[in-house]
């Protein structure tokens, strides 16, 4: 299968070009282009993400050095840095956002049956958070942040079944996290886990009215009245209380007029008492606490993305170029996740990314390459058990 083809060329077969061209046609992306069209732009940026190039210059230099192999890699021709930069500045970022959304819709169902570790729930479970990338305000004047600095925020809704992003929004650094709740199309029955920055009672009440559940850290300044307490809890599990409350504040009580659940849990490892606010009265108090612990998966996802996808050093200064960069990075993650599922590999997305990054110019069949690394990993694990 794919014998004699470069690994990068084999990987391109997992990308539906027909769907990509539909996105290009929607925004007339190839208007007045000759050879360097949107597809060629995308695969060169995809190559940069996969091989961890630090800049557009790095991408162009690397491809130029291998110009005799480009046709067999699936790349029509190399271009200089200026051409690639102009394409990022001028071509509509929504082309790449729409294609990224297509990949989300393709990949998420493949992992829909994955369990949420240590929690037995059938609901969809999402973690909501944002990560901030600091920038120079002189170069990124459109993206103001805090303290007279520039910054962008990447707001992400992560499906914890497979750790697949289901919603991405790029904003400037001053955009408040809770505003993102107004942008979400919530799924009835789903559980949304978030930190206290997302406490917006009007938005949370809309979520409740839509039939969705939320679990959030409670603010210490929250004014409330206890109307019922559950004394049937096990303190050895870390639980300290399970209460039904109503909000007392003049404004908050009008924004969220229905009862809420307040669960207190003592984290012995960090020596801290945590308070969780939820509208879910079906799950046990311990399940609510355990589910909130899974919110850290999104922190791990952000850390992984920043370390292993080229995203901390942006490949352009305009809002358009930054959006293209972010969406190509997310698309790269999703394509590798799709490959992992297709090859039924037990390796993590991170491990597969590392393998592909250093093997782009190899001619080993993809299945053989991934399986061989998986076998070696299993052998090493067995060796560790006996030693």
C-alpha positions, 0 to 999 in steps of 0.5 A, spaced: 500 500 500 502 506 497 509 503 496 514 508 494 511 514 496 513 519 501 510 519 508 507 526 507 504 524 500 501 518 503 498 523 509 495 527 504 491 522 501 487 522 508 485 529 506 479 530 502 481 535 497 474 535 494 471 538 501 477 543 501 475 546 494 468 547 496 470 551 502 475 555 497 469 556 492 464 558 497 469 564 498 472 565 491 479 564 494 482 562 488 480 568 484 486 571 480 491 566 482 495 562 477 499 556 480 499 558 488 492 556 489 489 555 496 490 548 496 498 549 495 498 554 500 494 549 505 499 543 504 505 548 505 503 550 511 500 543 513 508 541 512 510 547 516 506 544 522 507 537 521 515 538 521 515 544 526 518 549 522 518 556 526 517 561 520 515 562 513 522 562 511 523 556 514 518 552 510 520 555 504 527 554 505 526 547 507 522 545 501 527 549 496 532 544 499 528 538 497 525 541 490 527 535 486 522 531 491 516 536 491 512 533 486 512 526 489 511 529 496 504 532 493 507 539 493 506 543 486 512 547 487 516 551 492 515 559 493 519 564 496 517 567 503 514 573 500 509 569 496 507 565 502 506 571 506 502 575 501 497 569 501 496 569 508 495 576 509 490 576 503 486 570 502 480 569 506 481 565 513 474 563 513 476 558 508 481 554 513 476 555 518 470 552 514 475 546 512 477 545 520 470 545 522 469 540 516 474 536 520 471 537 526 465 534 524 468 528 521 473 526 526 469 527 533 464 522 531 469 517 531 471 518 538 464 519 540 464 512 544 471 513 548 470 513 555 471 519 560 476 516 564 474 514 571 467 517 570 461 513 568 457 517 564 453 517 557 452 524 556 457 528 551 462 531 556 466 538 554 471 542 557 471 550 556 477 554 556 481 559 553 489 560 552 493 566 551 498 568 546 502 574 548 504 578 542 507 585 541 502 590 541 506 594 535 506 589 530 499 586 532 495 593 534 489 589 532 489 585 538 490 589 545 491 585 551 492 586 558 497 591 561 499 595 555 501 589 551 498 585 545 495 578 546 490 573 542 486 568 546 484 561 543 477 559 546 476 552 545 471 547 547 474 540 548 470 534 547 473 529 553 471 523 549 478 523 545 480 530 546 477 533 540 476 540 539 469 541 537 469 549 537 474 554 536 474 562 536 480 566 536 479 573 539 484 579 542 486 578 549 481 583 552 475 579 550 472 576 556 472 568 557 464 568 559 462 572 552 464 565 549 458 562 552 453 567 548 457 564 541 456 556 543 450 552 540 449 548 546 447 540 545 441 538 550 443 533 555 451 535 554 455 537 560 459 543 560 465 544 565 468 550 566 472 555 571 469 561 575 471 565 569 465 563 566 460 565 571 455 569 567 448 567 570 444 569 564 448 565 559 448 559 564 440 560 565 440 560 557 444 553 558 439 550 563 433 552 559 436 549 553 437 542 557 444 542 558 448 541 564 454 545 567 459 544 572 463 550 574 467 553 580 463 557 584 466 564 586 467 565 593 463 572 593 457 568 591 451 570 595 446 565 596 441 561 601 441 554 602 434 551 602 436 543 602 442 539 604 444 532 603 448 529 609 448 522 606 456 523 604 462 520 605 467 525 608 473 520 606 472 521 599 473 528 600 466 531 599 465 536 605 457 538 603 452 537 597 447 543 598 441 545 594 441 553 594 438 559 591 441 566 589 440 571 594 443 577 590 438 582 587 441 582 580 443 574 580 437 572 583 433 575 577 438 572 572 438 565 575 431 564 578 432 557 579 435 552 584 442 550 583 447 545 586 453 547 590 458 541 592 464 542 596 470 537 595 477 537 599 483 536 595 488 533 600 493 533 595 493 541 594 490 542 601 484 546 598 477 546 599 473 547 592 466 549 591 463 547 584 456 550 582 452 545 577 445 545 575 445 537 575 441 533 580 442 527 577 449 525 578 452 524 585 456 529 588 463 525 587 461 524 580 461 532 579 467 533 583 471 527 579 468 530 572 471 537 574 478 534 575 477 532 567 477 539 566 485 539 566 485 535 560 484 542 556 490 545 559 494 539 557 491 540 550 493 547 550 500 545 553 501 540 547 498 544 542 503 550 544 509 545 544 508 540 538 504 545 533 507 551 531 503 556 534 507 560 539 511 563 534 505 566 529 507 566 521 504 573 520 501 579 523 494 581 521 488 578 524 487 574 517 494 571 517 493 569 525 486 566 524 489 562 518 495 560 522 491 557 528 486 553 523 491 550 520 494 548 526 488 545 529 487 542 522 493 538 523 491 536 529 485 533 527 488 530 521 493 526 525 487 524 530 483 521 523 489 517 521 490 514 528 483 512 528 483 509 521 490 505 522 487 503 529 493 505 533 494 505 540 499 510 540 497 517 542 496 523 537 502 526 540 506 520 539 504 519 532 505 527 530 512 526 532 513 520 528 510 523 522 514 529 523 521 526 522 519 521 517 516 526 512 521 524 507 521 517 508 518 512 503 515 507 509 508 505 508 504 509 513 501 503 516 507 499 517 511 505 520 506 506 525 505 499 527 512 498 527 513 504 532 507 501 536 510 494 537 517 497 539 513 501 544 509 494 547 516 491 547 519 496 551 513 496 556 514 489 557 521 489 558 520 494 563 515 490 567 520 484 567 526 489 570 
